[in-house]
Amino acid sequence: MNKAVPAVLYKYRRFDARTIELLCADRLYYADPDTFNDPLDCQPCVEADCDVATLERTVYELVRRRVEGEMRMGARTVKYRGPKTISHIEKHSREEAQQTIDRLRYNATDPDLSDDPPGPHAYVLASTIENELLRQYNKGILSLATRHDCPLMWSHYGDQHRGLCIGYSVPEEARTQLHEVLYGGNRNVKASDVAAMLAGDEQARVAVDEAVLLRKAPDWRYENEWRVLGTRGAEDSTLEMVEIVFGMRCGSTVMHTVASALKGREKPVELFEMHEVRGTFELQRSEVNVDELSVYYPRRALSAFEGFEFLDPEGDESSA
C-alpha cells in the first residue's frame, strides 16, 4: 500500500437481488475481472527480459504447479490421498510441464514468426507465461471508492443515481487486505520478476501482483479505487458496513425496503440520501428520515377507495 487506508470506503451498486443479499447477509461480492468494463484491466503483458533458458524454467514451473494444484484438488474431491496418488500427481505434472516446453520449442520454428527481438522462441515462451499468469491469478476483486459524492461514479456504477452506495469502515485486522490501485505506467510484467517470484522473492511477488491486479489506465484515476482480493463470488464480509447513501433518483420505496431490511441489525447502519448543491455541480447528503418513510409505507392502494363506499355515486354532485 502507498498510503493509509481511508476511514470509510464505498461500493456503488444498482438496487437488485444481489444488493439485497449483500445488505441483509452482510456479504461482499468479489467479481471476475473478465466482467470489468475495462477489457485491459487485469490483462498483463509479459516482457521477455531474460534469456531463453530462464524463460523455459519459468514456463516449466508455472505449468507444473498449475497441473499439480488441479490434480490435487481433484484427488481431494474423490478422497484419494495415499502416497501412490501423490507420486502419480507429481510425475504427471512434471511430464505435462516438459511436454509444454517441447511443444513450444517446436512452435518457435514456425517460419511465419518474426525474427525481431526478442526472437521467436522467447516470444512463444513469454506468451505462455502470460497465459499461465492469467490462469494462476483467478482471483475475484472487490472494488471500492474513497468518495460517496462522485458524479461519475454515481452515473457509471450507481445506476445513474437510482442505486445506492454502501460505506464500509475497515477493521484494523483487515487493513492488510486493502490494496490501492495504481494509475498510469503500463501493463508489462517482467519475466524475470515472475521467475524470481516462483523462487520465493517477496519483492518480486509484490511487483507481479501490482502489474497484474492493481494497475489501470490514467483515465480511470477519478475512481480513486482500492481493491480487496478474494475468492470469486459472495463471501462473508471482512469489513464493517456503517452507512448507506441513496442516489438522487432512488425511489422512496427502495429506501423504505432497505431501512426495513436492516431494522434491528446488531450494529445500526446510518442512512443518507444525495441532493444537489443548488447552482453548482456538487453533491451533498442528508440523513434519511426513516420514521417518515414508515408512516407512508407499506401502503394498500384500495384503502383510499374503500373510504368512500358509503357515498352514492349517482347522488354525488362531483360525478354530475
BAVOKOL-379078 format. One record per residue (C-alpha): x, y, z; residue in one letter; residue number from 1. Coordinates in nm, 4 decimals. Layout:
<recs>
px,py,pz,res,n
X,Y,Z,A,NUM
...
</recs>
This chain:
<recs>
px,py,pz,res,n
0.0000,0.0000,0.0000,M,1
0.1235,0.3501,-0.0843,N,2
-0.0742,0.5429,0.1751,K,3
-0.3001,0.4997,0.4758,A,4
-0.6308,0.3203,0.4189,V,5
-0.9237,0.5695,0.4284,P,6
-1.1559,0.5543,0.7293,A,7
-1.4547,0.4618,0.5089,V,8
-1.4599,0.3101,0.1602,L,9
-1.7635,0.2959,-0.0670,Y,10
-1.9225,0.0449,-0.3016,K,11
-2.1623,0.1881,-0.5608,Y,12
-2.4346,-0.0531,-0.6684,R,13
-2.7632,-0.0717,-0.8529,R,14
-3.0574,-0.1923,-0.6449,F,15
-3.1184,-0.5583,-0.7298,D,16
-3.1468,-0.9023,-0.5721,A,17
-2.7703,-0.9308,-0.5231,R,18
-2.7617,-0.5961,-0.3432,T,19
-3.0329,-0.7123,-0.1044,I,20
-2.8296,-1.0272,-0.0344,E,21
-2.5137,-0.8269,0.0367,L,22
-2.7006,-0.5925,0.2724,L,23
-2.9104,-0.8451,0.4629,C,24
-2.6483,-1.1217,0.4876,A,25
-2.3553,-0.8781,0.5312,D,26
-2.1553,-1.0231,0.2442,R,27
-1.9083,-0.8889,-0.0111,L,28
-1.9060,-0.9815,-0.3795,Y,29
-1.5699,-1.0494,-0.5460,Y,30
-1.6156,-1.0026,-0.9204,A,31
-1.4448,-1.1915,-1.2017,D,32
-1.2070,-0.9428,-1.3743,P,33
-1.3370,-1.0679,-1.7114,D,34
-1.6643,-0.8873,-1.6309,T,35
-1.4972,-0.5469,-1.5759,F,36
-1.5987,-0.2650,-1.8084,N,37
-1.2334,-0.2052,-1.8998,D,38
-1.1091,-0.5027,-2.1102,P,39
-0.7472,-0.4039,-2.0351,L,40
-0.7935,-0.4337,-1.6588,D,41
-0.6046,-0.7331,-1.5130,C,42
-0.4630,-0.8223,-1.8558,Q,43
-0.0815,-0.8275,-1.8183,P,44
0.1732,-0.8341,-2.0993,C,45
0.4842,-1.0370,-2.0202,V,46
0.8135,-0.8813,-2.1259,E,47
1.0880,-1.1300,-2.2201,A,48
1.3716,-0.9560,-2.0363,D,49
1.5796,-1.2680,-1.9662,C,50
1.7439,-1.5488,-2.1603,D,51
1.5583,-1.8433,-2.3161,V,52
1.6798,-2.0884,-2.0520,A,53
1.5271,-1.8761,-1.7729,T,54
1.2055,-1.8367,-1.9706,L,55
1.1820,-2.2135,-2.0166,E,56
1.2373,-2.2779,-1.6457,R,57
0.9655,-2.0242,-1.5650,T,58
0.7154,-2.1841,-1.8043,V,59
0.8032,-2.5302,-1.6727,Y,60
0.7453,-2.4279,-1.3101,E,61
0.4199,-2.2399,-1.3806,L,62
0.2727,-2.5357,-1.5703,V,63
0.3966,-2.7912,-1.3182,R,64
0.2438,-2.6024,-1.0239,R,65
-0.0853,-2.5449,-1.2038,R,66
-0.1283,-2.9073,-1.3096,V,67
-0.0268,-3.0340,-0.9673,E,68
-0.2750,-2.7998,-0.7988,G,69
-0.5570,-2.9054,-1.0307,E,70
-0.4852,-3.2749,-0.9790,M,71
-0.4552,-3.2411,-0.6010,R,72
-0.7928,-3.0700,-0.5922,M,73
-0.9444,-3.3487,-0.7985,G,74
-0.7876,-3.6112,-0.5733,A,75
-0.9336,-3.4445,-0.2633,R,76
-1.2752,-3.4467,-0.4261,T,77
-1.2654,-3.8242,-0.4731,V,78
-1.0804,-3.8682,-0.1412,K,79
-0.7595,-4.0111,-0.2887,Y,80
-0.4783,-3.9088,-0.0548,R,81
-0.2371,-4.2051,-0.0494,G,82
0.1339,-4.1989,-0.1432,P,83
0.0648,-4.3600,-0.4805,K,84
-0.1756,-4.0790,-0.5665,T,85
0.0740,-3.8114,-0.4630,I,86
0.3519,-3.9806,-0.6619,S,87
0.1263,-4.0019,-0.9687,H,88
0.0339,-3.6341,-0.9424,I,89
0.3961,-3.5256,-0.9161,E,90
0.5018,-3.7463,-1.2096,K,91
0.2133,-3.6332,-1.4330,H,92
0.2643,-3.2621,-1.3566,S,93
0.6364,-3.2867,-1.4447,R,94
0.5556,-3.4718,-1.7668,E,95
0.2970,-3.2164,-1.8747,E,96
0.5356,-2.9306,-1.7982,A,97
0.8073,-3.0919,-2.0093,Q,98
0.5620,-3.1618,-2.2919,Q,99
0.4741,-2.7915,-2.2888,T,100
0.8416,-2.6984,-2.3206,I,101
0.8895,-2.9430,-2.6087,D,102
0.5797,-2.8135,-2.7869,R,103
0.6942,-2.4519,-2.7547,L,104
1.0397,-2.5391,-2.8925,R,105
0.8674,-2.6844,-3.1986,Y,106
0.6266,-2.3889,-3.2301,N,107
0.9219,-2.1496,-3.2258,A,108
1.0410,-2.2981,-3.5575,T,109
0.7328,-2.1627,-3.7376,D,110
0.8717,-1.9574,-4.0304,P,111
0.5816,-1.7135,-4.0007,D,112
0.7048,-1.5929,-3.6625,L,113
0.9065,-1.2722,-3.6663,S,114
1.2804,-1.2781,-3.6084,D,115
1.2629,-0.9367,-3.4441,D,116
1.3776,-0.9170,-3.0799,P,117
1.3247,-1.0977,-2.8516,P,118
1.3118,-1.3697,-3.1215,G,119
1.0512,-1.6394,-3.1946,P,120
1.1462,-1.8775,-2.9141,H,121
1.1454,-1.6075,-2.6473,A,122
0.8197,-1.4724,-2.7902,Y,123
0.6259,-1.8002,-2.7606,V,124
0.7673,-1.8598,-2.4117,L,125
0.6690,-1.5104,-2.2929,A,126
0.3198,-1.5555,-2.4382,S,127
0.2841,-1.8838,-2.2491,T,128
0.3965,-1.7203,-1.9224,I,129
0.1332,-1.4540,-1.9852,E,130
-0.1408,-1.7149,-2.0317,N,131
-0.0278,-1.9119,-1.7284,E,132
-0.0320,-1.5962,-1.5134,L,133
-0.3907,-1.5282,-1.6151,L,134
-0.4841,-1.8849,-1.5189,R,135
-0.2984,-1.8534,-1.1890,Q,136
-0.4485,-1.5182,-1.0932,Y,137
-0.8047,-1.6458,-1.0914,N,138
-0.8962,-1.4200,-0.8005,K,139
-1.2087,-1.2162,-0.7526,G,140
-1.1862,-0.8429,-0.6905,I,141
-1.3953,-0.6143,-0.4710,L,142
-1.3614,-0.2578,-0.5999,S,143
-1.4130,0.0275,-0.3542,L,144
-1.4028,0.4066,-0.3864,A,145
-1.2924,0.6790,-0.1459,T,146
-1.5910,0.9108,-0.2121,R,147
-1.9687,0.8840,-0.1841,H,148
-2.0292,1.2059,-0.3817,D,149
-1.8545,1.1443,-0.7144,C,150
-2.0960,1.2243,-1.0016,P,151
-1.9160,0.9937,-1.2456,L,152
-1.9248,0.7011,-1.0030,M,153
-2.2979,0.7519,-0.9468,W,154
-2.3512,0.7561,-1.3222,S,155
-2.1300,0.4570,-1.4079,H,156
-2.1894,0.2248,-1.1122,Y,157
-2.4869,0.3611,-0.9154,G,158
-2.7456,0.3082,-1.1909,D,159
-2.7485,0.6795,-1.2753,Q,160
-2.8412,0.7728,-0.9165,H,161
-3.1226,0.5146,-0.8997,R,162
-2.8996,0.2880,-0.6918,G,163
-2.7100,0.3261,-0.3683,L,164
-2.3640,0.3474,-0.2200,C,165
-2.2569,0.1239,0.0708,I,166
-1.9985,0.2644,0.3115,G,167
-1.7581,0.0280,0.4892,Y,168
-1.5138,0.1019,0.7672,S,169
-1.2013,-0.1131,0.7727,V,170
-1.1215,-0.3025,1.0952,P,171
-0.7563,-0.2978,1.1938,E,172
-0.7116,-0.6688,1.1173,E,173
-0.8479,-0.6191,0.7630,A,174
-0.6239,-0.3275,0.6625,R,175
-0.3584,-0.5515,0.5100,T,176
-0.6226,-0.6845,0.2682,Q,177
-0.6703,-0.3404,0.1089,L,178
-0.4629,-0.2501,-0.1976,H,179
-0.4550,0.0895,-0.3633,E,180
-0.4916,0.0856,-0.7422,V,181
-0.2038,0.2442,-0.9346,L,182
-0.2872,0.4591,-1.2377,Y,183
-0.0651,0.5058,-1.5403,G,184
0.2506,0.3263,-1.6405,G,185
0.1929,0.0151,-1.8498,N,186
0.0674,-0.3447,-1.8314,R,187
0.4105,-0.5010,-1.8692,N,188
0.5267,-0.7763,-1.6351,V,189
0.8936,-0.8682,-1.6416,K,190
0.9521,-1.2376,-1.6959,A,191
1.2491,-1.2065,-1.4619,S,192
1.0130,-1.0916,-1.1851,D,193
0.7892,-1.3933,-1.2467,V,194
1.0928,-1.6216,-1.2255,A,195
1.2054,-1.4551,-0.9016,A,196
0.8531,-1.4783,-0.7591,M,197
0.8478,-1.8534,-0.8219,L,198
1.1802,-1.8768,-0.6409,A,199
1.0263,-1.7145,-0.3321,G,200
1.1280,-1.3492,-0.3782,D,201
0.8615,-1.1473,-0.1911,E,202
0.9533,-0.8163,-0.3552,Q,203
0.9134,-0.9746,-0.6987,A,204
0.5753,-1.1175,-0.5967,R,205
0.4545,-0.7686,-0.4983,V,206
0.5727,-0.6303,-0.8324,A,207
0.3885,-0.9031,-1.0255,V,208
0.0736,-0.8640,-0.8130,D,209
0.0681,-0.4906,-0.8789,E,210
0.1212,-0.5300,-1.2525,A,211
-0.1479,-0.7972,-1.2888,V,212
-0.4159,-0.6862,-1.0438,L,213
-0.3567,-0.3285,-0.9319,L,214
-0.2703,-0.1129,-1.2322,R,215
-0.5152,0.0776,-1.4545,K,216
-0.5080,0.3398,-1.7298,A,217
-0.4715,0.7002,-1.6032,P,218
-0.8185,0.7886,-1.7389,D,219
-0.9692,0.5876,-1.4508,W,220
-0.7936,0.7993,-1.1874,R,221
-1.1211,0.9677,-1.0845,Y,222
-1.2304,0.6381,-0.9233,E,223
-0.9585,0.6563,-0.6533,N,224
-1.0034,0.2809,-0.6308,E,225
-0.8952,0.0425,-0.3581,W,226
-0.9249,-0.3321,-0.4028,R,227
-0.9760,-0.6367,-0.1861,V,228
-0.8766,-0.9714,-0.3404,L,229
-1.0670,-1.2889,-0.2624,G,230
-1.2391,-1.5982,-0.3951,T,231
-1.4783,-1.5168,-0.6775,R,232
-1.8402,-1.4809,-0.5687,G,233
-2.0101,-1.3759,-0.2447,A,234
-1.8274,-1.4197,0.0863,E,235
-1.8915,-1.3112,0.4450,D,236
-1.7773,-0.9526,0.4900,S,237
-1.4416,-0.8756,0.6487,T,238
-1.5367,-0.5054,0.6509,L,239
-1.7857,-0.3222,0.8747,E,240
-2.0930,-0.1805,0.6975,M,241
-2.1536,0.1592,0.8593,V,242
-2.3633,0.3657,0.6165,E,243
-2.5757,0.3585,0.3029,I,244
-2.6188,0.6567,0.0706,V,245
-2.9139,0.6585,-0.1713,F,246
-2.8854,0.8235,-0.5124,G,247
-3.0809,1.1342,-0.6122,M,248
-3.3180,0.9275,-0.8283,R,249
-3.3517,0.6391,-0.5829,C,250
-3.7203,0.5792,-0.5071,G,251
-3.8620,0.6184,-0.1586,S,252
-3.9897,0.2602,-0.1785,T,253
-3.6290,0.1393,-0.2199,V,254
-3.5207,0.3474,0.0776,M,255
-3.8043,0.2020,0.2858,H,256
-3.7205,-0.1525,0.1732,T,257
-3.3544,-0.1154,0.2732,V,258
-3.4406,0.0553,0.6026,A,259
-3.6862,-0.2237,0.6878,S,260
-3.4380,-0.4952,0.5884,A,261
-3.1733,-0.3527,0.8225,L,262
-3.4041,-0.2714,1.1119,K,263
-3.2893,-0.4469,1.4263,G,264
-2.9359,-0.5081,1.2961,R,265
-2.6896,-0.5716,1.5787,E,266
-2.4834,-0.2690,1.4732,K,267
-2.7058,0.0034,1.3185,P,268
-2.6241,0.1442,0.9746,V,269
-2.6681,0.5161,0.9049,E,270
-2.8887,0.6034,0.6053,L,271
-2.8393,0.9103,0.3850,F,272
-2.9722,1.0431,0.0552,E,273
-2.7940,1.2581,-0.2033,M,274
-2.9041,1.6084,-0.3021,H,275
-2.7755,1.8692,-0.5423,E,276
-2.5994,2.1800,-0.4166,V,277
-2.8174,2.4404,-0.5834,R,278
-2.6478,2.6301,-0.8652,G,279
-2.3400,2.4032,-0.8668,T,280
-2.2364,2.0592,-0.9910,F,281
-2.1585,1.9415,-0.6409,E,282
-2.3472,1.6816,-0.4391,L,283
-2.4211,1.6660,-0.0693,Q,284
-2.6033,1.4182,0.1503,R,285
-2.8571,1.4417,0.4309,S,286
-2.9874,1.1849,0.6767,E,287
-3.2915,0.9825,0.5712,V,288
-3.5998,1.0271,0.7910,N,289
-3.6850,0.6607,0.8423,V,290
-3.9874,0.7399,1.0633,D,291
-4.1388,0.9474,0.7847,E,292
-4.0971,0.6609,0.5380,L,293
-4.2567,0.4197,0.7849,S,294
-4.5671,0.6362,0.8123,V,295
-4.6366,0.6083,0.4412,Y,296
-4.5099,0.2537,0.3708,Y,297
-4.6205,-0.0167,0.3391,P,298
-4.9460,0.1110,0.1923,R,299
-5.2553,-0.0562,0.0484,R,300
-5.3908,0.1260,-0.2560,A,301
-5.7505,0.0001,-0.2203,L,302
-5.7810,0.1600,0.1215,S,303
-5.8080,0.5016,-0.0427,A,304
-6.1188,0.3935,-0.2344,F,305
-6.2837,0.1999,0.0463,E,306
-6.3187,0.5191,0.2481,G,307
-6.5823,0.6402,0.0013,F,308
-6.8007,0.3243,-0.0077,E,309
-7.0831,0.4889,0.1887,F,310
-7.1390,0.7541,-0.0829,L,311
-7.3962,0.7119,-0.3618,D,312
-7.2154,0.7782,-0.6904,P,313
-7.5413,0.8867,-0.8569,E,314
-7.6082,1.1419,-0.5860,G,315
-7.2551,1.2772,-0.5682,D,316
-7.2505,1.6256,-0.7177,E,317
-6.8893,1.5822,-0.8240,S,318
-6.9937,1.2982,-1.0566,S,319
-7.2504,1.5131,-1.2415,A,320
</recs>
